[in-house]
């Protein structure tokens, strides 16, 4: 009457699967054997929760490596394209599935199959996800093929304000492309953004010429904002970028009359 093949029709299927996180090892062993034979349709979301051994304690009150191993095996038995990028991306952060997930994405998905929006999500994900996204870009895109606009998109994401590592990687990538290839309006606006202003200022200071489209008048306006003054003066003081004649004698004389020592000395 209680043969495993009959448990689903008798309404016991879910009860048996609940034993996958039972504190009783014998119960878990029975549940795993049952799931292997009769629960191939377990939702991927549930398998992901069970496979993530690092979070088992907070989710189930204890860690069960036998169940985590079983769930990882069930996930990695599926075809990568059937799982899809969203689930494969989550598997990058699970110890038991991350290596399989990396290989599967690189082998089964070309760059035309991977939306830039997914890469952005990975860059703002965990350490393994971010590292993989950067590896994917390096392997699937010839040098410069992805373009600076992608990394500008990363930095324009609302999460940038609180995500130092993603900001660092995107700024590092922008620092490797010609400054003239980055939208001038964006560079100017980034000078006034928390977490970006210092890096953008350093990029501008190291440039051989001010990118076309950057309005010197806007930079001069920033001089009178204490928060952005140092960055603005740093750029305006580089004669390779802006000549004193471009600043104008009248404007410079007006600064010389200021009581503020920084402005006066400049």
C-alpha positions as CSV (number, residue, x, y, z in Angstrom):
1,X,0.0,0.0,0.0
2,X,2.9,2.4,0.7
3,X,5.1,1.5,-2.2
4,X,7.0,4.6,-3.3
5,X,5.3,4.5,-6.7
6,X,1.9,5.0,-5.0
7,X,2.8,7.8,-2.6
8,X,2.0,10.7,-4.9
9,X,-1.5,9.4,-5.7
10,X,-2.1,8.8,-2.0
11,X,-1.2,12.5,-1.2
12,X,2.0,11.7,0.6
13,X,4.4,13.1,-2.1
14,X,4.9,16.5,-0.5
15,X,5.2,15.0,2.9
16,X,8.1,12.8,1.8
17,X,9.8,15.7,0.0
18,X,9.6,17.7,3.3
19,X,11.8,15.1,4.9
20,X,14.7,16.3,2.7
21,X,15.4,18.7,5.5
22,X,14.5,16.4,8.4
23,X,17.1,16.4,11.2
24,X,16.7,12.6,11.1
25,X,19.4,11.1,8.7
26,X,17.4,8.0,8.1
27,X,14.4,10.1,7.0
28,X,16.6,12.2,4.7
29,X,18.1,9.1,3.1
30,X,14.6,7.8,2.4
31,X,13.4,11.2,1.0
32,X,16.5,11.5,-1.3
33,X,16.0,8.0,-2.7
34,X,12.3,8.8,-3.2
35,X,13.0,12.1,-4.9
36,X,15.6,10.6,-7.3
37,X,13.0,8.1,-8.5
38,X,9.8,10.0,-8.3
39,X,10.4,13.7,-8.1
40,X,12.2,14.6,-11.3
41,X,9.6,17.5,-11.6
42,X,10.8,19.3,-8.5
43,X,10.8,23.0,-9.2
44,X,14.2,24.5,-9.9
45,X,13.6,27.2,-7.2
46,X,13.2,24.5,-4.6
47,X,16.3,22.7,-5.8
48,X,18.3,25.9,-5.6
49,X,17.3,26.5,-2.0
50,X,18.3,22.9,-1.1
51,X,21.6,23.0,-3.0
52,X,22.8,26.2,-1.3
53,X,24.6,24.5,1.7
54,X,26.0,27.9,2.9
55,X,22.5,29.2,3.7
56,X,20.9,25.9,4.9
57,X,21.3,26.8,8.6
58,X,19.4,30.0,8.3
59,X,16.7,28.5,6.1
60,X,16.2,25.1,7.8
61,X,17.8,25.4,11.2
62,X,20.7,23.0,10.3
63,X,23.0,22.1,7.5
64,X,22.4,18.8,5.6
65,X,25.3,18.1,3.1
66,X,23.6,14.9,1.8
67,X,20.5,16.9,0.7
68,X,22.6,19.7,-0.7
69,X,24.6,17.2,-2.7
70,X,21.5,15.6,-4.0
71,X,19.9,18.9,-5.1
72,X,23.1,20.0,-6.8
73,X,23.2,16.7,-8.8
74,X,19.6,17.2,-9.8
75,X,20.3,20.7,-11.1
76,X,23.5,19.7,-13.0
77,X,21.7,16.8,-14.7
78,X,19.5,19.4,-16.5
79,X,20.4,20.9,-19.9
80,X,21.9,24.4,-19.4
81,X,19.5,26.0,-22.0
82,X,16.5,24.4,-20.2
83,X,17.6,26.0,-17.0
84,X,18.3,29.4,-18.6
85,X,20.6,32.2,-17.6
86,X,18.6,33.4,-14.6
87,X,18.9,30.1,-12.8
88,X,22.5,29.5,-14.1
89,X,23.4,32.9,-12.7
90,X,22.1,31.8,-9.2
91,X,24.0,28.6,-9.5
92,X,27.2,30.6,-9.8
93,X,26.9,31.5,-6.1
94,X,26.3,27.9,-4.9
95,X,29.5,25.9,-4.1
96,X,28.2,22.6,-5.4
97,X,27.1,24.0,-8.8
98,X,29.3,27.0,-9.6
99,X,32.0,25.3,-11.6
100,X,29.4,23.4,-13.6
101,X,27.5,26.6,-14.2
102,X,30.6,28.5,-15.4
103,X,31.5,25.8,-17.9
104,X,27.9,25.4,-19.1
105,X,27.4,29.1,-19.8
106,X,30.7,29.5,-21.6
107,X,30.0,26.4,-23.7
108,X,26.3,26.7,-24.3
109,X,25.8,30.5,-24.7
110,X,27.4,32.9,-27.2
111,X,27.6,36.6,-26.5
112,X,24.5,37.1,-28.7
113,X,22.6,34.8,-26.3
114,X,23.5,36.8,-23.2
115,X,21.7,40.1,-22.7
116,X,23.8,43.0,-21.3
117,X,21.2,43.4,-18.6
118,X,22.1,39.9,-17.3
119,X,25.8,40.8,-17.2
120,X,24.9,43.9,-15.2
121,X,23.0,41.8,-12.7
122,X,25.9,39.5,-12.3
123,X,28.3,42.4,-11.8
124,X,26.1,43.6,-9.0
125,X,25.8,40.1,-7.6
126,X,28.1,38.1,-5.4
127,X,31.9,37.7,-5.9
128,X,31.6,34.6,-8.0
129,X,28.9,36.1,-10.2
130,X,30.9,39.3,-10.7
131,X,34.1,37.5,-11.5
132,X,32.3,35.3,-14.0
133,X,30.6,38.3,-15.8
134,X,34.0,39.9,-16.3
135,X,35.5,36.6,-17.5
136,X,32.6,36.2,-20.0
137,X,33.2,39.7,-21.4
138,X,36.9,39.0,-21.7
139,X,36.4,35.7,-23.5
140,X,33.4,36.4,-25.6
141,X,34.1,40.0,-26.7
142,X,37.2,41.0,-28.7
143,X,39.1,43.9,-27.1
144,X,36.9,47.0,-27.0
145,X,33.9,45.2,-28.6
146,X,31.6,45.7,-25.7
147,X,32.3,49.5,-25.6
148,X,32.4,52.0,-22.8
149,X,28.6,52.5,-22.9
150,X,28.2,49.1,-21.2
151,X,30.3,50.2,-18.2
152,X,28.5,53.5,-18.1
153,X,25.3,51.5,-17.8
154,X,26.8,49.7,-14.9
155,X,27.7,52.9,-13.2
156,X,24.2,54.5,-13.9
157,X,22.5,51.6,-12.0
158,X,20.9,52.8,-8.7
159,X,22.9,50.1,-6.9
160,X,26.2,51.8,-7.7
161,X,25.9,54.1,-4.7
162,X,26.3,51.2,-2.3
163,X,28.2,48.7,-4.3
164,X,31.9,49.5,-4.1
165,X,33.2,46.4,-5.9
166,X,30.9,46.8,-9.0
167,X,31.9,50.5,-9.1
168,X,35.6,49.6,-8.9
169,X,35.4,47.1,-11.8
170,X,33.4,49.4,-14.1
171,X,35.7,52.4,-13.4
172,X,38.7,50.2,-14.0
173,X,37.3,49.2,-17.4
174,X,36.6,52.8,-18.4
175,X,40.1,53.7,-17.5
176,X,41.4,51.4,-20.2
177,X,39.5,52.9,-23.1
178,X,40.2,56.2,-24.9
179,X,38.6,59.0,-23.0
180,X,37.2,60.4,-26.2
181,X,35.1,57.3,-26.6
182,X,33.1,58.0,-23.4
183,X,30.1,60.4,-23.7
184,X,31.3,63.9,-22.7
185,X,28.1,64.8,-21.1
186,X,28.2,61.7,-18.9
187,X,31.8,62.4,-17.9
188,X,30.8,65.9,-16.8
189,X,27.9,64.7,-14.8
190,X,30.0,61.9,-13.2
191,X,32.3,64.6,-11.8
192,X,29.5,65.5,-9.3
193,X,28.5,61.9,-8.3
194,X,29.4,60.3,-5.1
195,X,31.9,57.5,-5.6
196,X,32.7,58.5,-9.2
197,X,34.0,62.1,-9.0
198,X,37.5,61.3,-7.8
199,X,38.1,58.5,-10.4
200,X,36.7,60.6,-13.3
201,X,38.8,63.6,-12.2
202,X,41.9,61.4,-12.3
203,X,41.0,60.1,-15.7
204,X,40.5,63.6,-17.1
205,X,43.7,64.8,-15.4
206,X,45.8,62.1,-17.1
207,X,44.3,62.7,-20.5
208,X,46.3,64.5,-23.2
209,X,43.3,66.6,-24.2
210,X,39.9,67.5,-22.9
211,X,37.3,65.3,-24.7
212,X,35.3,67.2,-27.3
213,X,31.9,68.2,-25.9
214,X,33.0,68.9,-22.3
215,X,32.0,72.4,-21.6
216,X,34.7,74.4,-19.9
217,X,32.1,76.8,-18.6
218,X,30.4,73.9,-16.7
219,X,33.8,73.0,-15.1
220,X,34.3,76.6,-14.1
221,X,30.8,76.5,-12.4
222,X,31.9,73.5,-10.3
223,X,34.7,75.6,-8.8
224,X,32.2,77.4,-6.7
225,X,30.7,74.3,-5.2
226,X,32.9,73.3,-2.2
227,X,32.1,69.6,-2.7
228,X,33.5,69.5,-6.3
229,X,36.0,72.3,-6.2
230,X,39.2,70.2,-5.8
231,X,38.2,68.0,-8.7
232,X,37.3,71.0,-10.9
233,X,40.5,72.8,-10.2
234,X,42.5,69.7,-10.7
235,X,41.1,69.4,-14.3
236,X,41.2,73.1,-15.1
237,X,44.7,73.4,-13.7
238,X,46.1,70.9,-16.3
239,X,47.2,73.1,-19.2
240,X,47.2,70.1,-21.5
241,X,43.4,70.1,-21.1
242,X,42.5,73.7,-20.6
243,X,44.7,76.7,-21.4
244,X,44.7,79.8,-19.2
245,X,43.3,81.7,-22.1
246,X,40.3,79.4,-22.3
247,X,39.6,80.2,-18.7
248,X,39.6,83.9,-19.4
249,X,41.6,86.7,-17.7
250,X,38.5,88.2,-16.1
251,X,37.5,85.0,-14.5
252,X,41.0,84.4,-13.2
253,X,41.3,87.9,-11.8
254,X,37.9,87.4,-10.1
255,X,39.3,84.3,-8.4
256,X,42.4,86.2,-7.3
257,X,40.2,88.7,-5.4
258,X,38.5,85.9,-3.5
259,X,39.4,85.5,0.2
260,X,39.3,81.7,-0.2
261,X,43.0,80.7,-0.3
262,X,42.4,77.8,-2.6
263,X,40.7,80.0,-5.2
264,X,43.2,82.9,-4.7
265,X,46.3,80.7,-5.2
266,X,44.8,79.0,-8.2
